C-alpha cells in the first residue's frame, strides 16, 4: 500500500492542462491518488515507487530520481488523472444520492462523449508512460537499482513492461506452447 503522498499537485494539473482553475482540489486529489496507485506504481514497481515517495516525504529527492519524476512520471500521472476526472467531476455523491452536476448556460455531454474524452487522455498518458518505461529500461542498471529489485513480498508490484493496454482480447496462443505444439505437431510458429 502506498503512502498518501501525491507526486503532483492540483495546481500543477491546472497549470499544465485544460482543467479550469476554479475546480475544488478535493475533487481532484482522490483521482491523483488512484492514478498513482493504479498506473504509476505498476510502471515503477513497488521499491522504486516507495523510494520516490519516501524521498518526497523527507524532502530529500535528488537526481536521478528527481529527473525521473520531473521529466517522465509527472506527465504520465497528470494524464492518467485526467482519464478519470470527467466522470468524477460530472457525478458526485450527496446525501440524496449520486447527482450529475449542471451549471448555468452549460450543455451536458453524453456518456459516450465522456468516454471519448477519457480515452483521449489515456492515450496521452500511455505515451508518456512508455517514454518513462524506456528511460527506466535504459538506465535501471546504473541509476535505479530499485527498478530491478522491486521486492519479493506477495504485495510487492513488479514493474510492468508493456506500454499500452488493449481493451479487446485477441487471444494468446503463443503463451501456451503445448497448444501450438499439439496444433502444429512440434513446429513452433514465428510469433512465439
DRENDRENLUM-560387 format. One record per residue (C-alpha): residue number from 1; residue in one letter; x, y, z. Coordinates in Angstrom, 1 decimal, always signed. Layout:
BEGIN
+-----+------+--------+--------+--------+
!  nr ! rest !      x !      y !      z !
+-----+------+--------+--------+--------+
! NUM !    a !      X !      Y !      Z !
...
+-----+------+--------+--------+--------+
This chain:
BEGIN
+-----+------+--------+--------+--------+
!  nr ! rest !      x !      y !      z !
+-----+------+--------+--------+--------+
!   1 !    x !   +0.0 !   +0.0 !   +0.0 !
!   2 !    x !   +1.3 !   +3.4 !   -0.9 !
!   3 !    x !   +1.6 !   +6.4 !   +1.4 !
!   4 !    x !   -0.7 !   +9.3 !   +1.0 !
!   5 !    x !   +2.0 !  +11.4 !   -0.7 !
!   6 !    x !   +0.9 !  +12.9 !   -4.0 !
!   7 !    x !   +3.6 !  +13.2 !   -6.8 !
!   8 !    x !   +1.7 !  +16.1 !   -8.4 !
!   9 !    x !   -0.5 !  +18.9 !   -7.1 !
!  10 !    x !   -3.8 !  +20.1 !   -8.2 !
!  11 !    x !   -2.2 !  +23.4 !   -9.2 !
!  12 !    x !   +0.3 !  +21.5 !  -11.4 !
!  13 !    x !   -2.6 !  +19.7 !  -13.2 !
!  14 !    x !   -4.5 !  +23.0 !  -13.6 !
!  15 !    x !   -1.4 !  +24.8 !  -15.0 !
!  16 !    x !   -0.5 !  +22.1 !  -17.5 !
!  17 !    x !   -3.9 !  +21.0 !  -18.7 !
!  18 !    x !   -7.3 !  +22.3 !  -19.7 !
!  19 !    x !   -8.7 !  +21.8 !  -16.2 !
!  20 !    x !  -10.3 !  +25.0 !  -15.0 !
!  21 !    x !   -8.7 !  +26.8 !  -12.1 !
!  22 !    x !  -11.9 !  +27.0 !  -10.0 !
!  23 !    x !  -12.3 !  +23.3 !   -9.6 !
!  24 !    x !  -12.2 !  +22.3 !   -5.9 !
!  25 !    x !   -8.9 !  +20.5 !   -5.2 !
!  26 !    x !  -10.7 !  +17.9 !   -3.0 !
!  27 !    x !  -12.4 !  +16.7 !   -6.2 !
!  28 !    x !   -9.0 !  +16.1 !   -7.9 !
!  29 !    x !   -6.9 !  +14.6 !   -5.1 !
!  30 !    x !   -8.7 !  +11.2 !   -5.0 !
!  31 !    x !   -8.1 !  +10.7 !   -8.7 !
!  32 !    x !   -4.4 !  +11.7 !   -8.4 !
!  33 !    x !   -4.0 !   +9.1 !   -5.6 !
!  34 !    x !   -5.9 !   +6.4 !   -7.6 !
!  35 !    x !   -3.8 !   +7.2 !  -10.8 !
!  36 !    x !   -0.6 !   +6.9 !   -8.8 !
!  37 !    x !   -1.6 !   +3.5 !   -7.3 !
!  38 !    x !   -3.2 !   +2.0 !  -10.4 !
!  39 !    x !   -0.8 !   +3.3 !  -13.1 !
!  40 !    x !   +2.4 !   +4.7 !  -11.7 !
!  41 !    x !   +3.2 !   +2.0 !   -9.1 !
!  42 !    x !   +2.9 !   -0.8 !  -11.7 !
!  43 !    x !   +5.0 !   +1.3 !  -14.0 !
!  44 !    x !   +7.8 !   +1.8 !  -11.5 !
!  45 !    x !   +7.5 !   -1.3 !   -9.3 !
!  46 !    x !   +7.0 !   -1.1 !   -5.5 !
!  47 !    x !  +10.5 !   -0.5 !   -4.4 !
!  48 !    x !  +11.2 !   +2.5 !   -6.8 !
!  49 !    x !   +7.7 !   +4.0 !   -6.2 !
!  50 !    x !   +8.2 !   +3.7 !   -2.4 !
!  51 !    x !  +11.7 !   +5.3 !   -2.6 !
!  52 !    x !  +10.4 !   +8.3 !   -4.5 !
!  53 !    x !   +7.5 !   +8.8 !   -2.1 !
!  54 !    x !   +9.8 !   +8.4 !   +0.9 !
!  55 !    x !  +12.3 !  +10.9 !   -0.6 !
!  56 !    x !   +9.5 !  +13.4 !   -1.3 !
!  57 !    x !   +8.1 !  +13.0 !   +2.2 !
!  58 !    x !  +11.6 !  +13.6 !   +3.8 !
!  59 !    x !  +12.2 !  +16.4 !   +1.3 !
!  60 !    x !  +15.4 !  +14.8 !   +0.1 !
!  61 !    x !  +14.5 !  +13.9 !   -3.5 !
!  62 !    x !  +17.6 !  +14.3 !   -5.6 !
!  63 !    x !  +18.9 !  +13.2 !   -9.1 !
!  64 !    x !  +18.5 !  +10.8 !  -10.8 !
!  65 !    x !  +15.1 !  +10.3 !   -9.0 !
!  66 !    x !  +14.1 !  +14.0 !   -9.3 !
!  67 !    x !  +14.8 !  +13.9 !  -13.1 !
!  68 !    x !  +12.8 !  +10.7 !  -13.4 !
!  69 !    x !   +9.9 !  +12.3 !  -11.6 !
!  70 !    x !  +10.0 !  +15.7 !  -13.3 !
!  71 !    x !  +10.7 !  +14.5 !  -16.9 !
!  72 !    x !   +8.8 !  +11.3 !  -17.1 !
!  73 !    x !   +6.5 !  +10.4 !  -14.2 !
!  74 !    x !   +4.7 !  +13.8 !  -13.9 !
!  75 !    x !   +3.4 !  +13.9 !  -17.4 !
!  76 !    x !   +2.1 !  +10.3 !  -17.3 !
!  77 !    x !   +0.5 !  +10.9 !  -13.9 !
!  78 !    x !   -1.2 !  +14.1 !  -15.0 !
!  79 !    x !   -2.8 !  +12.5 !  -18.0 !
!  80 !    x !   -3.8 !   +9.3 !  -16.1 !
!  81 !    x !   -5.5 !  +11.6 !  -13.6 !
!  82 !    x !   -7.4 !  +13.3 !  -16.4 !
!  83 !    x !   -8.5 !   +9.9 !  -17.6 !
!  84 !    x !  -10.8 !   +9.5 !  -14.5 !
!  85 !    x !  -11.7 !  +13.2 !  -13.9 !
!  86 !    x !  -14.5 !  +13.5 !  -16.5 !
!  87 !    x !  -16.8 !  +11.1 !  -14.6 !
!  88 !    x !  -15.6 !  +12.3 !  -11.2 !
!  89 !    x !  -16.4 !  +15.9 !  -11.9 !
!  90 !    x !  -19.7 !  +15.0 !  -13.6 !
!  91 !    x !  -21.1 !  +12.7 !  -10.9 !
!  92 !    x !  -20.8 !  +13.5 !   -7.2 !
!  93 !    x !  -22.1 !  +11.8 !   -4.1 !
!  94 !    x !  -24.5 !  +13.8 !   -2.0 !
!  95 !    x !  -26.8 !  +12.9 !   +0.9 !
!  96 !    x !  -29.6 !  +12.4 !   -1.6 !
!  97 !    x !  -27.5 !  +10.0 !   -3.8 !
!  98 !    x !  -25.4 !  +10.3 !   -6.8 !
!  99 !    x !  -26.1 !  +13.6 !   -8.6 !
! 100 !    x !  -25.0 !  +14.8 !  -12.0 !
! 101 !    x !  -24.0 !  +18.5 !  -11.7 !
! 102 !    x !  -25.5 !  +21.0 !  -14.1 !
! 103 !    x !  -24.2 !  +24.6 !  -14.4 !
! 104 !    x !  -25.8 !  +27.7 !  -15.8 !
! 105 !    x !  -25.5 !  +28.0 !  -19.6 !
! 106 !    x !  -23.9 !  +24.6 !  -20.0 !
! 107 !    x !  -24.8 !  +21.6 !  -22.0 !
! 108 !    x !  -24.2 !  +18.1 !  -20.5 !
! 109 !    x !  -22.0 !  +15.8 !  -22.5 !
! 110 !    x !  -23.3 !  +12.3 !  -23.2 !
! 111 !    x !  -21.7 !   +9.3 !  -21.6 !
! 112 !    x !  -20.2 !   +8.4 !  -25.0 !
! 113 !    x !  -18.5 !  +11.9 !  -25.1 !
! 114 !    x !  -17.2 !  +11.5 !  -21.6 !
! 115 !    x !  -15.7 !   +8.2 !  -22.6 !
! 116 !    x !  -14.1 !   +9.8 !  -25.7 !
! 117 !    x !  -12.5 !  +12.5 !  -23.5 !
! 118 !    x !  -11.2 !   +9.9 !  -21.1 !
! 119 !    x !   -9.8 !   +7.8 !  -23.9 !
! 120 !    x !   -8.0 !  +10.8 !  -25.4 !
! 121 !    x !   -6.2 !  +11.4 !  -22.1 !
! 122 !    x !   -5.5 !   +7.8 !  -21.6 !
! 123 !    x !   -3.7 !   +7.7 !  -24.9 !
! 124 !    x !   -1.6 !  +10.6 !  -23.9 !
! 125 !    x !   -0.8 !   +9.0 !  -20.5 !
! 126 !    x !   +0.2 !   +5.8 !  -22.2 !
! 127 !    x !   +2.6 !   +7.7 !  -24.5 !
! 128 !    x !   +4.3 !   +9.4 !  -21.5 !
! 129 !    x !   +4.3 !   +6.1 !  -19.5 !
! 130 !    x !   +6.0 !   +4.4 !  -22.4 !
! 131 !    x !   +8.7 !   +7.1 !  -22.5 !
! 132 !    x !   +9.2 !   +6.6 !  -18.8 !
! 133 !    x !   +9.4 !   +2.8 !  -19.2 !
! 134 !    x !  +12.0 !   +3.1 !  -22.0 !
! 135 !    x !  +14.1 !   +5.5 !  -19.9 !
! 136 !    x !  +13.9 !   +3.1 !  -16.9 !
! 137 !    x !  +14.9 !   +0.2 !  -19.0 !
! 138 !    x !  +17.9 !   +2.1 !  -20.4 !
! 139 !    x !  +19.2 !   +3.4 !  -17.0 !
! 140 !    x !  +17.9 !   +0.9 !  -14.5 !
! 141 !    x !  +21.2 !   -1.0 !  -14.0 !
! 142 !    x !  +23.2 !   +2.2 !  -13.3 !
! 143 !    x !  +20.7 !   +4.7 !  -11.8 !
! 144 !    x !  +17.7 !   +2.9 !  -10.5 !
! 145 !    x !  +18.5 !   -0.4 !   -8.7 !
! 146 !    x !  +15.1 !   -0.4 !   -7.1 !
! 147 !    x !  +13.5 !   -0.9 !  -10.6 !
! 148 !    x !  +15.4 !   -4.2 !  -11.0 !
! 149 !    x !  +14.8 !   -5.3 !   -7.4 !
! 150 !    x !  +11.1 !   -4.5 !   -6.7 !
! 151 !    x !  +10.9 !   -6.8 !   -3.6 !
! 152 !    x !   +9.8 !  -10.3 !   -3.0 !
! 153 !    x !   +6.7 !   -9.9 !   -0.9 !
! 154 !    x !   +3.3 !  -11.1 !   -2.1 !
! 155 !    x !   +2.1 !   -7.5 !   -2.2 !
! 156 !    x !   +5.1 !   -6.1 !   -4.0 !
! 157 !    x !   +4.5 !   -5.0 !   -7.5 !
! 158 !    x !   +7.0 !   -5.8 !  -10.2 !
! 159 !    x !   +7.3 !   -3.2 !  -13.0 !
! 160 !    x !   +5.1 !   -3.8 !  -16.0 !
! 161 !    x !   +7.0 !   -3.9 !  -19.2 !
! 162 !    x !   +4.1 !   -3.4 !  -21.7 !
! 163 !    x !   +3.4 !   +0.1 !  -22.8 !
! 164 !    x !   -0.3 !   +0.1 !  -23.8 !
! 165 !    x !   -3.5 !   -1.5 !  -22.7 !
! 166 !    x !   -5.7 !   -3.3 !  -25.2 !
! 167 !    x !   -9.4 !   -3.3 !  -24.5 !
! 168 !    x !  -10.0 !   -6.2 !  -26.8 !
! 169 !    x !   -8.6 !   -9.6 !  -26.0 !
! 170 !    x !   -7.3 !  -11.2 !  -29.2 !
! 171 !    x !   -6.2 !  -14.5 !  -27.7 !
! 172 !    x !   -2.7 !  -15.5 !  -26.7 !
! 173 !    x !   -2.0 !  -18.9 !  -28.1 !
! 174 !    x !   +1.8 !  -18.1 !  -28.0 !
! 175 !    x !   +1.6 !  -18.1 !  -24.2 !
! 176 !    x !   +0.5 !  -21.7 !  -24.3 !
! 177 !    x !   +3.2 !  -23.6 !  -26.2 !
! 178 !    x !   +1.6 !  -27.0 !  -25.6 !
! 179 !    x !   -1.4 !  -25.8 !  -27.6 !
! 180 !    x !   +0.8 !  -24.8 !  -30.5 !
! 181 !    x !   +2.9 !  -27.9 !  -30.2 !
! 182 !    x !   -0.2 !  -30.1 !  -30.4 !
! 183 !    x !   -1.7 !  -28.0 !  -33.2 !
! 184 !    x !   +1.4 !  -27.8 !  -35.4 !
! 185 !    x !   +3.0 !  -31.2 !  -34.5 !
! 186 !    x !   +6.0 !  -29.6 !  -32.8 !
! 187 !    x !   +6.6 !  -26.8 !  -35.3 !
! 188 !    x !   +6.7 !  -23.6 !  -33.3 !
! 189 !    x !   +5.1 !  -20.6 !  -35.2 !
! 190 !    x !   +7.1 !  -17.4 !  -35.8 !
! 191 !    x !   +5.1 !  -15.4 !  -33.3 !
! 192 !    x !   +6.4 !  -17.2 !  -30.2 !
+-----+------+--------+--------+--------+
